[in-house]
Amino acid sequence: MNWETMIGRSASQSDCLTPAALARFRATLDQPTASAADDQLAPQGIHWCLCLPDAPTALLGPDGHPLRDETPDSFMPPIPLPRRMWAASEMQFHAPIRSGAQIRRVSTIASIKEKNGASGPLVFVEVAHENFADDQLAIQEKQTIVYREAAPAAAPSSANDKPAPVVSDTLDLTSWQWHREIQPSAPLLFRYSALTFNSHRIHYDLPYARDEEGYAGLVVHGPLTATLLLDLAQRHLGLNSLKRFQMRAQSPAFVDQPMHLVGREDGAGGWTLAALGPDGRTIVAASAA
C-alpha cells in the first residue's frame, strides 16, 4: 500500500506536569525521596506520561488501542495489521522538565516502511516527537512502532495457567558494573498503565494476552522497561544526567518474572544498558551518554 501521502502528517497535544502526577510517577518506580534542590525536577522518562491518547472508550479496538481509521482527525495511519508494538526510541534530552510546567508535544509521521519478517508482513512507522516545557525544547524523540499480523491460534489453556518459572545457567552478570534486580508485579503494570492512560490489554488482561496474542503471561510495557533503565542511570549518575538515550526492544518481559537491569561504561564516554530476563536473554538493549 502507498503510505506516502501520510508521511509528514503532524499533530499537537498539550498537557501540564502537575505535582500530583510527578509524585505518582516517583511512587510507581519506588524512587527515593528527592532532595529539596531536586524536588521540582522530574526524572527522565516522565514525558511518556504526558500528552496522552484520549480516545473515548467507545472508540477503542479489540486490543484496547484506539481504532485506526482514515478520518482527518486520525493521526496514526490506518494500517490493517492488528498487532502493534513499541519497538525502539532515540532521544535527546535538552532541558529538564519542572513540576508545574506547561507541556506541548508536536508529533510528525517521519516514515512508513513495509517489510516481510519470519512471522509475516510488518509495517514500521517512525514518529518524530518534539516535547516543549514552558515553550523550551526539552526532549526530541524518534519512536518506532511496528505493526504485525495476528498471533497464531493458541492451544486452549486453563484460567489458572501461569508462565513456567525460568531456571537457567546462561545469565552472566560479571561484566556489568551496575545491577539492580526487580520483579515486575501486576500492581506495577497497573500503575504504569494508569500513568500513561494505556489500555492495551496485554498489560492487564491475562486471557487476552495469552489466548489472543500468544504471550506466556501479562507483558511488561516497553516504555516501563526503558523508564526503569533511565531510573538505573539516575541512581548511579544523578538526576537528569543523560543527554542521549537510545533503546530497542528485543523480547518480551512478563509479570512476576525477575528482570535484571544492568549497565557499564562503553569506553567512549557513554554507557551500555540492558534489561535481561532470568534466562539471560535481552529484553531491551540501550545506550546512553
Helices and strands as residue ranges (DSSP letters): G 4-6, E 10-16, H 19-28, G 46-49, G 57-59, E 83-93, E 102-117, E 120-133, E 136-148, E 178-182, H 186-196, G 201-203, H 206-207, I 208-212, H 222-237, E 244-249, E 259-265, E 271-276, E 282-288
